[in-house]
Amino acid sequence: MIDPKLYVILPVHNRKDTTAKFVQCLLEQTYKNYHLILVDDGSTDGTADLVRERVDALTILRGDGNLWWAGALTEAYRHLSKIEAANKDIVLIANDDTTFDDDYFESVVCDGDLKPGALIVSPGHRISSEDRTYYRPQTELGFRVDWPSLRVYPVGLGEEIDATTTRGLYMLYPTYRSLGPLHPRLLPHYLSDLEYTIRAKRRGLKLIPSTSSHLYVDRSSTGSHRDDSRTLKEFLFNHLLAKKTTYNAFYWGNFVLLAAPWRYKLGACRTVYARFFRKLARFLVDAHRDRREDGSTI
């Protein structure tokens, strides 16, 4: 019997050293029937060349630097939708800021939970040393979304999952095809993975944390969670336009429209922009006080 083909989708952008660590883990896998779909979003540091030199089973898709996470995954979806894959073949969405043990693929491919009605997510561990000798166990299993308050909470073992990241997400090829692409215009980066997995659950798929596969996550390269705006222009850009801030009100509003149950959409949208205007008012008050103290302008 031929082993299922595992298609590994890996978006990359100018993180050659980070990607190299991922590729090294890829080459050490005990499960060899994989094909890497590298989505290189306009890298200028030789990332794609490094991968081409080291990986034989490889397809490279190229962007112009404006794909971001959702756009890169959408390019991969368009490519994989055109191939002739078997129903037993598997798709893994991966992130290059992760490393993993040599049995990472094999442990999931041989896992009985990988069925047509399931998405398997690998628990993410925040590493505190290069050799992965210490990590906090299962720091990311998935999330619960409280729509009335519009808060997203991490879940513990045994708790129901509403959404997961798409970093380390396995599914059978027919399941992948049926879910469709992400929404790169409405959610180009953050929140796109939550919308995708919420959509999957709404369609009756199960979100299952793997008990046998683990990822070690380098959080140093993630986006901005803290607002360091110093001018009004910076504040408005970070909160309404920036793709790499987790608190962008425009994208939170789009997330609500795409993912929230109908009974919560209006209230959650009000919450999004109420938060924005509270933050704006606080910023203006603080800026006015600082301006009076030092004579600068906002």
N, C-alpha and C positions, 0 to 999 in steps of 0.2 A: 504494500500500500504506500502511495506517495504521500509524504507529509504535506500538510497545508502550507501554502505560500503565505509568508507574513510580509505585508507591505508596511514599511516604517516611514511615516511622513515626518520630515524634519525641517521646519522653517529655520533659516539662519540669516543673520545680518551682522557682518563685521565683528564677529567674536571668534576669531580663528583659534585662539588658545582654548577657549571654552569648548568649541566644537571638536577640537582635537581630543579632548578627554572623553567626549561622548563616542567618537569614532573608535577610540581604543577599546572602550567597553563593548561596542558593537562587534569588533573583530574577535573578542574573546568569548563570544557566545557559544555555548554548546549546541544550540539549535542553529543550523546553518542555512535553512531554506528561507532566507529573507531577501527582500529587495528594498533598497533605500530610495525613497523619493525625496531628494534634497530640493527644497524651495529656497533658492538664494536670492534674497531681495536686494539686489544691487550692491553686494559686498565689494569693497575696494581693497581689502586686506589679504586677498588670496585664499579665502575660506573655501570656495568651491574647488580650487586647484588642489588644495590639501586633501580634500575628501576624494577627489577623482584619483589621486595618486595611491590612495590606500584602500579604497572600496571598489570591488569589481562589479557586484550586482547593484548598479546605480543608474538612476535617471535624475538629471538636473533640470529643474524648471527655474526660469529666471524672472525676476522682477526689476523694477526701476528704483527701488528704495521707498516706494509708497504703498506697498502691500500691507504691511503690519501683520499682526497675527491672523486675523480673520481673512484678509486678502490672500495670504500665503496658503492657508488651508483651503480656500475656495479654488485656487489654482490647482492644488493637488486633487481636489474633488473632480474638477473638470477632466484632468488627465486620467484618473482612475476610473471614471465613468465610461471611458472609451475602450478600456482593455477587456479582454475576455478572461475573467477570473472565475474560479470554481466557487460554488456555494460554501464550501468548507474553508476557503481562504480567509485570511484575517487581516484587518487593518489596525495599525497602532499609530495613534497621534502622539508625537514625542516632542520634547523641548530640549535644546542642546545644553541647558544649564543643569542637566541631571546626569548622574552616573549610576551604575547598577552592577549587580553581581553577574557572574558568567552564566548562571542558569535563569536569568531574568525572562528571556523569551520562552524557554522550555517549560518553566513552571506555570505559565499562563496557557500556552498552547495545549498542554496536557491537563489543564484544569477542567473539570466537568461542568463548571459554571458558565463556560463560554458557549452560549447557546443563542439561537436566533432572537430570543426575547430579552437579551441582556447586554449591558455595557459593563465591562470590568475596568475598574480604576485602581491603579497602583498607589498604595499609601505613600505619601511623601514624607521624608525625614530630613530635617534640617541638620546638615553635617557641621561639626565643629572642628574637624581636622582633615587634612588631605587624605590620610589613609583610611578614613571612615571608621576609626576605632571607637568613636563615640558619636551617638546621635540620639535625639529625642524620639522615642518610639511613636510612630503613626501620628505625626503632627497634622497630616491632612488626609482624612478619610472621605470627606465630602462636606456639604453645607446644608443648613436648614434656612429657608427664607421666610421671615415673618413679614408678610405683605402689609398688614395694618401699620406697622412701625417702619417698614422698609429697612429692616436690619437683616444682615446675613451672618449666621452663626456657624462655627465649626461643629460638627457632630462627633459624638464618641462612638465606641464600639457598641453595636446592637441598636443604635438609634436610626430612625428613618432618614433617608437622604433625599433632599429635594433637588440638589444640583452638585456637580463636581467640576474640578478643573478638567481641561482637555490635555493636560500634561500626563502622559502615561495612561491613555485611554484605549482599551482594546474592544473590538467588536468584529463580528463576522462580516464579510464583504457585503452580502445582501442587506444586512442591517444598515451598514454605512451608506449604501446607495439609497435606501429608502428614506433616510433622514434628511437628505439634501445638503446643500452647502450652508455656510454661515452667512451673515449679513454684513459684509465689509464696509458698506457705506454708512449704515446705521450704527454699527458697533465694530469699529475697525480693530480694536485691541482688547482692553479690559471689558469685562462683563460678557464678551462674546461666547466664552466657554460656558458660563452659567446659563445663558439663553439656550445654547445648543443642547445641554443636558436636561434642562427643564422641558424643552420641546420633546426630547426623547421620552422622558417620564410621562408627559401628557399623552403620548401616543401608546402608552402601555408597556414600555420597556422598563426593565429593572436596572437600577444603578447599584452595582455590587462591588464593594471594596474587596480586592484580592487578599487572601490570607497567605499567599505563597510568594508574591513578587513585591519588591520594594525598590523605591527610588531614593537617591540621596540628592538633595536639592541645594544648589548654591543660590541663596537669596540675595547675594550682593549685587546681582545684575538686573534686578527687577526695577520697575518704574517708581515714580514718585508717589508716596503715600502721604507726605507732609507738604503743606502749603507754605512755601518760603517766599511768596510774592512780596516785592518791596514797593512796587508802584501799582497804580490802578490799572494801567495797561497790562502789566504782568498778571494781576489778579484776574482780569476778565479773560485773558488768553488761557490761563491755567484752568479756569472753571468752566469755560464755554467752548474752547477750541482745541486745546492740547490733547493729543491722543495717548500720551504716556502718563497722565495723571489719573489716579483711581477715583477722584472726586469730581470729575467733569459732569456738571449738571445736565448738559445737553445729552450726553450718552446715557446717563442714568434715566433720563426721561424716555429715551428710545428703548432702553431695557425694559422699563415698565410697560410701554405700549406693546412690545413684542412678547413679553414673558408673563406678565401678571394675569391672574384670572380676571375675567371681566368685572366682577363685583368690586375689585380692588383698584382698577386702573385709575379712575378719577382721583380717588383719595391719595394713591401713591404718587401720582403726578403733582398734586398739590404739595405733598411732603417734599418732593425733590426741589421744587422752586422756592418753597418756604425756607428750606435750609440754605439755599443759595443766597436769598435776600438777607437772611439773618447774618450769614458770613460777610456779605458785602457791607451791611450796616456796621458790623463790628470792625471790619477793615478800615472803613472810612473814619470811624470815630478814633481808632488808634492812630491812623495816619494824620488826622487833624491835630491830635495831641502832640505827636512827634514833630509835626511841622512847626507848631508853636514853640516847641522847645529848642529846635535847632535851625529854624528858618528855611528848611528845605521844602520842596514841593512834591505832591503825589504824582 
